[in-house]
Amino acid sequence: MSNNQSDEFRKIFGHFPTGITVIGMSNNGQISGITANSVTSVSLDPMLMLVCIAQKAASHDKLKSAGNFSINFLSDKQKDLSQFFASSSNTDNPMGDFKYRLGNNKSPIFSDVIAWIECSIVDWFPGGDHSIVIGKVSDMKIENASYKPLIYYNGQYSELV
């Protein structure tokens, strides 16, 4: 695919609004996270989630070895959380000053999210320059149903009106 086609593909998907999440994980007690908008439900029975993560992302191998992860659905008040975990330069302070607790699978669940889901990795597939991760849901909760979601649209954060 040429650079022009890659740019066009990116622009097309830039016009598709997506919710923003932070995928949390724990590797031998080392907590980390990565911002992701390629997240979707796959199945109700069993309950499965799909997450796509760039192979060059600093968290890629951490997620693979963690075996478990959390999906934190961000509210429109959590742009700073999204931006922090979108950067791979957080090695000195991988969780910043954001408040979180550890879930049952030891992955971080952030304060004030709309909802969260905990998963155990059941499949891992190559997907071009990304990996496709399938997680089986082990726990979940809506924390703040009245909050509005953080949305990414046309290259920037956006809001529901």
trRosetta pair geometry for C-beta under 8 A, 3 or more apart (Angstrom, degrees):
i j d omega theta_ij theta_ji phi_ij phi_ji
1 5 4.6 -119 -174 89 91 129
1 6 5.6 114 125 -58 115 84
1 9 7.5 1 177 -16 146 142
2 5 4.7 97 55 8 77 100
2 6 7.0 -136 100 -4 41 87
3 6 5.5 -53 -146 38 34 114
3 7 6.2 37 154 -21 67 104
4 7 5.7 -52 -148 36 30 112
4 8 6.3 30 153 -18 64 106
5 8 5.6 -53 -145 38 33 112
5 9 6.2 38 153 -22 65 105
6 9 5.6 -52 -147 35 30 114
6 10 6.4 31 153 -18 63 106
7 10 5.7 -55 -150 37 30 112
7 11 6.3 31 152 -20 65 107
8 11 5.6 -54 -147 36 32 113
8 12 6.4 37 153 -24 65 101
9 12 5.8 -50 -150 30 30 112
9 13 6.7 16 157 -5 63 106
10 13 6.2 -64 -151 45 29 101
10 14 6.2 41 148 -31 65 106
11 14 5.2 -49 -148 28 33 121
11 15 7.0 27 155 -16 62 101
12 15 6.2 -65 -166 33 32 106
12 16 7.3 27 141 -18 64 105
13 16 5.2 -49 -153 29 51 116
14 153 7.4 96 169 -176 61 39
14 154 5.2 78 151 -117 97 33
14 155 5.3 7 -154 -42 128 76
15 153 7.4 44 -137 -166 31 80
15 154 6.0 43 -92 -80 58 82
16 153 7.9 -141 89 -122 23 76
17 151 5.2 0 -172 -176 109 119
17 152 7.1 158 -152 77 59 45
17 153 4.2 -17 -101 -86 85 111
17 158 6.7 -83 -125 64 114 137
18 37 4.0 89 121 175 136 120
18 38 7.8 -21 -160 -67 155 43
18 151 6.9 151 77 -154 34 69
18 152 5.4 -18 62 56 87 94
18 153 7.7 163 20 -71 59 65
19 37 6.6 167 80 -139 42 85
19 39 7.5 -73 80 61 98 111
19 73 6.5 -9 157 -148 133 93
19 74 7.6 164 173 49 86 78
19 149 4.9 -53 -125 173 105 139
19 150 6.9 93 -161 74 65 61
19 151 6.1 -48 -99 -100 48 66
19 152 7.9 94 -171 14 4 82
20 35 6.5 -18 -169 -164 101 102
20 36 7.9 143 -158 77 56 36
20 37 5.5 -42 -102 -86 57 95
20 74 4.9 -35 94 46 94 125
20 78 8.0 -163 94 91 120 103
20 82 5.0 3 158 -114 144 134
20 149 7.5 152 31 169 73 91
20 150 4.4 -52 43 101 118 108
20 151 7.0 -163 -11 -96 94 16
20 152 5.6 96 -64 -25 105 105
20 157 7.8 -31 -27 -116 148 93
21 35 7.3 148 84 -156 45 53
21 36 5.3 -28 71 69 95 83
21 37 7.0 149 20 -93 78 42
21 39 5.1 6 21 3 144 159
21 71 5.2 -15 -175 -170 144 84
21 72 5.8 142 -165 70 78 51
21 73 5.6 -37 -102 -94 92 48
21 74 6.3 -178 -106 -7 32 89
22 33 4.7 24 170 173 107 131
22 34 7.0 160 -156 77 67 27
22 35 5.6 -39 -100 -95 72 55
22 36 7.3 126 -118 19 23 78
22 71 8.0 152 76 -157 40 42
22 72 4.6 -14 57 57 87 114
22 74 6.5 79 -11 -54 91 112
22 81 6.3 -86 -40 149 143 105
22 82 6.9 -139 -61 -99 99 55
22 85 4.8 72 -128 63 113 168
22 110 6.5 52 59 -15 134 139
23 33 6.2 162 80 -155 47 73
23 34 5.3 -14 55 59 99 82
23 35 7.9 164 13 -106 77 6
23 36 5.1 31 -19 5 111 131
23 39 7.7 179 -67 -84 104 126
23 51 5.9 92 -95 -156 141 151
23 53 7.3 -84 47 -82 160 121
23 59 7.4 144 85 136 110 148
23 63 6.8 13 133 -106 131 130
23 69 5.4 -4 -175 177 95 130
23 70 7.0 156 -160 77 46 52
23 71 6.0 -18 -103 -100 69 63
23 72 7.7 -163 -75 18 21 80
24 31 7.1 -9 -170 -168 100 91
24 32 7.4 167 -149 91 58 37
24 33 4.5 -28 -98 -95 65 102
24 69 6.3 150 75 -166 48 72
24 70 4.1 -7 55 53 104 105
24 71 8.0 -155 19 -65 78 20
24 72 6.2 57 -17 -19 112 114
24 100 7.4 166 -118 -159 154 150
24 107 4.5 129 106 172 97 94
24 108 3.8 -126 -163 55 147 84
24 109 7.0 -141 41 -63 155 38
24 110 7.4 171 -54 -32 138 89
25 31 7.5 164 88 -149 43 50
25 32 5.9 -18 63 65 86 80
25 33 7.0 155 17 -89 70 50
25 59 7.0 136 31 -167 129 110
25 62 5.8 141 91 134 138 99
25 63 5.3 -153 -54 -103 162 63
25 66 4.0 -85 -172 -86 117 171
25 68 7.0 152 -133 89 78 61
25 69 4.8 -36 -83 -108 90 84
25 70 7.5 -166 -65 18 45 73
25 107 5.5 -30 -106 -121 30 104
25 108 7.9 -36 18 16 20 86
26 29 6.5 11 -176 -97 104 13
26 30 6.8 148 -158 70 58 42
26 31 5.3 -21 -101 -95 82 66
26 32 7.9 152 -91 20 37 65
26 66 6.1 115 61 -141 42 112
26 68 7.3 -9 42 74 88 105
26 102 7.1 35 -59 -133 148 113
26 105 7.9 172 31 126 116 72
26 106 4.4 -92 51 129 154 100
26 107 5.5 -142 -7 -90 96 50
26 108 7.3 130 -56 -26 96 75
27 30 4.9 -25 67 59 84 100
27 32 7.4 -6 11 15 103 110
27 62 5.3 -108 -29 -155 139 84
27 65 5.7 49 -122 97 119 108
27 66 5.2 -89 -73 -86 79 80
30 62 7.7 -100 101 -142 114 120
30 94 7.4 52 177 43 88 159
31 94 6.6 166 92 98 66 119
31 95 5.6 18 103 -62 114 126
31 100 7.7 172 170 89 148 142
31 102 7.6 -113 -96 -91 130 100
31 107 7.9 134 -134 -148 89 43
31 108 5.3 85 -166 -45 122 117
32 59 5.8 -168 126 -111 125 105
32 62 5.6 -8 59 147 140 161
32 94 4.6 -60 -105 170 83 134
32 95 7.4 -124 -106 -64 38 76
33 59 7.1 -28 144 -106 13 152
33 72 7.8 -16 -143 20 138 127
33 85 4.6 -47 109 -130 102 132
33 94 7.6 138 20 159 70 91
33 95 7.2 81 6 -109 109 70
33 108 6.3 -74 -61 58 118 130
34 53 6.7 74 95 -131 151 114
34 57 5.9 56 -137 172 151 138
34 58 7.7 174 -89 64 117 79
34 59 4.0 -137 -43 35 129 155
34 63 7.5 -64 18 -51 130 125
34 85 5.6 173 -133 167 19 99
34 86 7.8 85 -167 -98 62 33
35 82 5.0 84 -120 -160 133 66
35 83 7.7 38 -53 -63 155 13
35 85 4.4 134 -40 97 82 95
35 86 4.1 -28 32 -71 141 74
36 39 5.5 98 119 -43 111 107
36 51 6.0 27 152 -157 162 100
36 52 7.3 160 -158 64 118 60
36 53 6.7 -57 -100 -88 128 79
37 152 5.6 -79 -87 36 156 134
38 50 7.9 -70 148 123 81 91
38 51 6.7 104 101 -163 80 46
38 52 3.7 -43 119 45 140 108
38 53 7.8 -160 68 -56 119 42
38 130 7.5 -13 82 -163 166 158
39 49 6.9 -6 -168 -180 86 109
39 50 7.1 165 -150 87 40 60
39 51 5.3 1 -105 -104 80 75
39 52 7.9 -137 -64 19 47 71
39 71 6.0 137 -155 -143 145 132
40 49 7.2 164 87 -158 34 67
40 50 5.2 -10 61 56 81 104
41 44 7.6 35 166 -67 127 65
41 47 7.7 -55 -149 -161 104 76
41 48 7.3 112 -169 84 62 56
41 49 6.0 -51 -109 -105 49 66
41 50 7.6 94 179 14 4 84
42 48 4.1 -49 64 99 115 105
42 49 6.3 172 2 -111 96 11
42 50 4.9 101 -57 -31 113 102
42 134 6.5 -17 -2 -133 165 100
43 46 6.1 54 107 69 122 49
43 47 6.7 -165 95 -123 73 20
43 48 4.3 38 39 29 99 107
44 47 6.1 -5 -153 -91 34 69
46 136 5.9 -8 132 -137 133 104
46 137 7.7 -173 155 35 89 85
47 136 6.9 98 82 -164 68 61
47 137 3.8 -43 112 33 118 126
48 122 7.3 -81 -122 43 108 134
48 134 5.7 -7 -173 -172 117 98
48 135 6.8 150 -157 78 64 42
48 136 5.9 -37 -100 -99 73 55
48 137 7.0 -134 -80 -12 21 86
49 71 6.4 -127 173 -22 162 150
49 117 6.3 129 -52 117 152 146
49 119 5.4 -102 41 -80 121 149
49 134 7.3 154 79 -156 46 50
49 135 4.8 -17 60 62 97 96
49 137 6.3 95 -19 -62 104 90
50 132 6.5 -19 -162 -170 102 91
50 133 7.0 142 -158 77 50 53
50 134 5.8 -21 -98 -99 70 66
50 135 7.8 -179 -79 20 23 76
51 69 7.2 -67 18 91 162 152
51 71 7.1 -156 -78 -89 125 115
51 132 7.9 151 79 -159 43 45
51 133 4.6 -22 65 64 90 107
51 135 6.7 25 2 -5 110 116
52 127 6.3 -79 -132 78 109 152
52 130 4.7 24 180 162 101 142
52 131 7.1 167 -151 79 58 42
52 132 5.6 -22 -100 -102 81 63
52 133 7.3 176 -87 17 28 79
53 57 5.6 -94 174 39 92 144
53 59 6.8 -97 -164 93 136 97
53 60 5.4 168 130 -106 117 75
53 63 6.0 101 23 39 173 159
53 130 6.2 146 73 -159 29 89
53 131 5.5 -18 62 55 84 91
53 133 6.4 21 6 -9 108 123
54 57 4.3 112 70 -30 92 100
54 60 6.6 -93 92 -71 54 120
54 129 6.3 -6 -144 134 79 91
54 130 5.4 -57 -96 -101 41 77
55 60 5.5 91 -147 -141 33 161
55 129 5.8 -122 21 179 107 54
55 130 6.3 -158 -25 -112 79 20
55 131 5.9 105 -80 -29 81 92
56 60 7.1 102 46 -18 11 145
56 129 7.2 -19 -6 179 101 102
57 60 4.6 125 66 -40 85 94
57 88 6.5 -161 -156 -89 61 125
58 62 7.5 21 135 -4 65 122
58 88 4.0 141 -9 -153 123 109
58 91 7.7 -116 -170 -74 154 94
59 62 4.9 -68 -153 49 56 118
59 63 5.5 60 150 -29 87 101
59 88 7.7 -137 -15 -117 81 92
60 63 6.2 -62 -157 31 22 106
60 64 6.7 18 152 -16 61 108
60 131 6.5 117 -153 14 103 127
61 64 5.4 -50 -145 35 39 115
61 65 6.2 26 160 -9 69 107
62 65 6.3 -65 -148 44 26 99
62 66 6.1 38 152 -38 64 108
63 66 5.5 -49 -144 21 30 119
63 69 6.1 11 -143 -77 95 133
63 121 7.8 123 159 -70 82 138
63 133 6.7 -68 144 -84 128 161
64 121 7.7 127 -136 -145 41 174
64 124 6.4 72 -125 -130 93 155
64 131 7.4 -17 -75 122 110 169
66 69 6.2 86 100 -67 138 80
66 107 7.4 74 170 -88 137 104
66 121 7.6 110 82 -13 80 127
67 120 6.5 -9 154 -154 78 81
67 121 5.5 -124 -155 31 38 108
68 105 3.9 -148 177 165 149 128
68 106 6.8 95 78 52 140 84
68 107 5.6 -139 123 -37 100 117
68 118 7.0 2 -178 -177 108 92
68 119 6.7 168 -155 91 63 50
68 120 5.1 -35 -100 -105 80 63
68 121 6.9 -127 -74 -8 28 81
68 135 8.0 92 -144 -141 46 119
68 138 7.8 -38 -136 18 111 142
69 105 7.8 -32 18 107 13 138
69 107 5.4 121 -154 -115 29 156
69 118 7.6 179 95 -151 37 55
69 119 5.6 -11 62 62 78 94
69 121 7.1 63 -1 -53 101 93
69 133 7.7 44 16 138 147 147
69 135 6.2 -96 49 -97 101 152
70 103 5.6 134 -86 5 129 142
70 105 7.2 170 -60 64 86 112
70 107 3.7 175 -18 117 99 124
70 108 6.1 -136 41 71 141 45
70 109 5.5 -128 -166 -77 158 72
70 116 5.8 -7 -176 -173 109 112
70 117 6.9 156 -159 81 60 45
70 118 5.2 -30 -102 -100 78 68
70 119 7.5 159 -96 18 28 74
71 116 6.5 160 81 -156 55 58
71 117 4.6 0 50 54 106 95
71 118 8.0 -160 18 -75 71 25
71 119 7.0 40 -14 -5 102 115
72 108 7.6 -34 -45 110 135 83
72 109 6.4 157 -91 -143 106 53
72 110 4.8 60 -152 22 155 106
72 113 4.6 -114 -171 -104 90 157
72 116 5.2 -13 -104 -105 61 96
73 113 5.6 115 64 173 57 107
73 114 4.5 -65 105 60 107 104
73 115 4.7 17 36 55 129 78
73 116 6.8 -150 12 -75 80 44
73 149 6.8 -56 169 -122 100 102
74 78 4.2 -129 -163 80 104 132
74 81 6.1 -173 -122 81 127 123
74 82 5.7 174 97 -61 179 104
74 110 8.0 4 -96 73 80 142
74 113 6.1 -67 -96 -129 40 86
74 114 7.1 36 107 1 8 97
74 149 7.1 88 86 -160 59 67
74 150 4.2 -24 107 23 106 129
75 78 5.2 96 55 -2 68 107
75 112 6.5 -83 20 149 130 88
75 113 6.6 -180 -17 -144 89 36
75 114 5.3 136 -70 -50 84 89
75 144 6.6 -30 -67 89 136 135
75 147 3.9 -60 -116 167 128 132
75 148 6.4 91 -160 69 83 49
75 149 6.6 -95 -123 -115 42 29
75 150 6.1 77 116 -32 16 89
76 79 7.5 9 -176 -44 47 92
76 147 7.3 -174 20 173 79 88
76 148 4.6 -4 -4 91 125 99
76 149 6.5 70 -46 102 82 21
76 150 5.1 157 -92 -83 43 62
76 151 7.5 -14 -93 5 95 77
76 159 5.3 56 -133 -115 144 96
76 160 7.7 -123 -58 21 138 81
77 112 7.1 -69 83 153 120 130
77 147 7.3 -89 12 -150 107 115
77 150 8.0 -111 28 -67 34 103
78 81 4.2 -28 -180 30 96 123
78 82 6.2 104 124 -22 83 91
78 110 7.7 100 -140 125 143 143
78 112 6.9 166 -71 107 117 108
78 113 7.2 12 -46 -100 165 65
78 150 5.7 -95 63 -43 88 141
79 82 5.6 -55 -152 37 36 114
79 83 6.2 34 153 -19 69 107
79 150 6.3 170 -76 -133 64 129
79 157 5.4 1 -118 -110 118 170
80 83 5.8 -54 -143 38 31 110
80 84 6.2 36 156 -25 64 106
81 84 5.8 -52 -147 32 28 113
81 85 6.6 6 162 0 62 110
81 96 8.0 -160 -119 57 62 149
81 98 5.7 91 -112 -111 99 144
81 110 6.5 89 -152 -168 148 162
82 85 6.5 -73 -149 47 24 95
82 86 6.1 30 154 -30 65 111
82 150 6.0 -157 -43 141 144 155
82 157 7.6 130 77 -92 151 123
83 86 5.6 -53 -144 29 30 116
83 87 7.1 27 158 -19 60 102
84 87 6.4 -67 -169 28 30 106
84 90 6.6 71 174 -83 82 143
84 96 5.0 -22 -170 -48 151 150
84 98 7.1 -180 69 -33 159 129
85 90 7.5 -45 -104 3 45 156
87 90 5.9 108 95 -32 98 97
90 93 6.2 -77 -173 77 83 62
90 94 5.2 108 124 -119 102 44
90 95 8.0 135 156 -20 130 20
90 96 6.7 -55 -147 -53 131 84
91 94 6.6 9 -131 -72 25 88
93 96 5.8 88 129 -89 109 33
93 97 7.8 -2 164 -44 135 64
95 98 6.1 -120 165 51 78 92
95 100 6.7 -107 -164 23 127 131
95 108 6.9 172 -121 -95 121 163
98 110 6.0 -27 155 -133 121 112
98 111 7.6 -169 172 32 78 92
99 110 7.0 103 86 -160 58 66
99 111 4.0 3 95 4 110 133
99 112 7.9 75 68 4 111 99
100 108 4.2 14 161 -167 148 106
100 109 6.0 151 -162 72 88 37
100 110 4.7 -47 -96 -98 95 52
100 111 6.4 -129 -82 -16 40 75
101 108 7.4 139 71 -148 27 62
101 109 5.6 -24 64 61 77 93
101 111 7.7 86 -11 -62 87 80
102 106 5.2 -10 -175 -143 121 45
102 107 7.0 132 -151 61 71 20
102 108 6.3 -50 -98 -92 57 49
102 109 7.3 116 -145 13 11 85
103 106 7.0 -74 66 -4 64 12
103 107 5.4 -14 38 61 111 74
103 108 7.4 112 -6 -171 89 4
103 109 4.8 91 -56 -29 101 118
103 116 7.2 -154 -79 134 137 137
103 118 4.8 -164 134 -82 151 133
103 139 6.4 180 179 76 121 136
104 118 6.2 150 50 92 92 175
104 138 6.8 -130 84 122 124 117
104 139 5.3 102 28 -12 129 155
105 118 4.8 156 12 -176 122 125
105 119 7.7 -85 22 60 170 25
105 120 6.7 -158 -124 -72 143 82
105 138 6.1 101 -52 68 124 144
105 139 7.4 -171 -16 23 100 115
107 118 6.2 159 48 -127 121 94
109 113 7.2 -111 -179 23 75 136
109 116 4.8 46 -137 -157 105 174
109 118 7.7 -56 -70 -66 114 100
110 113 5.1 96 77 -40 93 113
110 116 7.7 160 36 -82 67 127
112 143 7.5 -166 -137 118 14 135
112 144 6.6 15 -159 -21 51 152
112 147 7.8 127 177 -88 76 156
113 116 5.7 80 87 -55 143 93
113 143 5.8 81 76 41 71 137
113 144 7.1 169 99 24 33 111
114 142 7.0 -35 153 -150 69 75
114 143 6.6 152 154 53 17 87
114 144 5.4 -95 -121 68 43 88
114 145 7.4 85 -166 -97 83 28
114 147 4.9 -138 -96 74 86 120
114 149 6.1 -34 -32 -92 158 75
115 140 7.0 23 172 -178 106 91
115 141 6.4 -164 -150 99 77 45
115 142 4.5 -37 -97 -109 109 55
115 143 6.0 174 -95 10 41 78
115 144 7.8 -137 -50 40 57 63
116 140 6.7 -164 98 -142 54 58
116 141 6.1 6 53 52 83 79
116 143 6.8 38 -1 -22 93 117
117 137 5.7 -60 -171 -125 111 102
117 139 7.4 164 -158 90 46 51
117 140 4.3 -4 -110 -104 72 103
118 137 7.2 100 75 -157 53 59
118 138 5.0 -60 103 63 100 94
118 139 4.3 18 39 53 119 91
118 140 6.8 -149 19 -65 68 58
119 135 2.8 55 155 155 141 128
119 136 6.0 141 -156 62 82 33
119 137 5.6 -44 -95 -91 81 42
119 138 6.4 151 -113 4 24 88
120 135 6.3 147 64 -157 25 82
120 136 5.3 -21 58 56 85 93
120 138 5.7 67 -16 -38 97 127
121 124 6.4 21 178 -56 122 101
121 133 6.0 -60 -125 -167 104 103
121 134 7.2 101 -156 76 61 52
121 135 5.5 -47 -91 -98 47 78
122 134 5.4 -62 65 105 88 98
122 135 6.6 133 8 -128 85 25
122 136 4.8 69 -32 -25 130 104
123 132 8.0 -15 117 110 98 88
123 133 7.5 158 89 -159 61 39
123 134 3.9 18 53 42 100 121
124 131 6.1 -6 -170 177 89 119
124 132 7.4 151 -159 80 40 56
124 133 5.7 -2 -109 -110 74 69
124 134 7.5 -134 -61 24 39 76
125 131 6.9 151 76 -166 44 67
125 132 4.3 -18 64 61 99 106
125 134 7.7 48 -3 -14 103 102
126 131 6.5 -51 -112 -112 39 69
126 132 7.6 11 90 16 10 90
127 130 4.6 -33 85 81 105 88
127 131 6.1 134 25 -129 95 16
127 132 4.3 91 -34 -31 135 101
137 140 5.9 -17 -167 -35 120 119
142 145 5.1 41 157 -71 128 90
144 147 4.2 43 123 -12 115 119
148 159 6.5 43 134 -159 140 90
148 160 5.2 -146 -159 42 117 110
149 160 6.8 69 45 -18 82 119
150 157 6.5 -43 -169 -147 90 109
151 157 6.9 115 76 -164 53 60
151 158 4.6 -54 91 72 105 87
151 159 6.6 160 33 -92 111 19
151 160 6.7 111 -17 -43 140 75
152 156 7.3 -179 -150 96 66 20
152 157 6.1 -45 -99 -99 62 50
152 158 6.9 125 -128 16 13 90
153 156 6.9 -33 70 66 59 65
153 157 8.0 56 27 -168 72 15
153 158 4.2 -18 32 3 114 146
154 158 7.5 71 35 -49 92 133
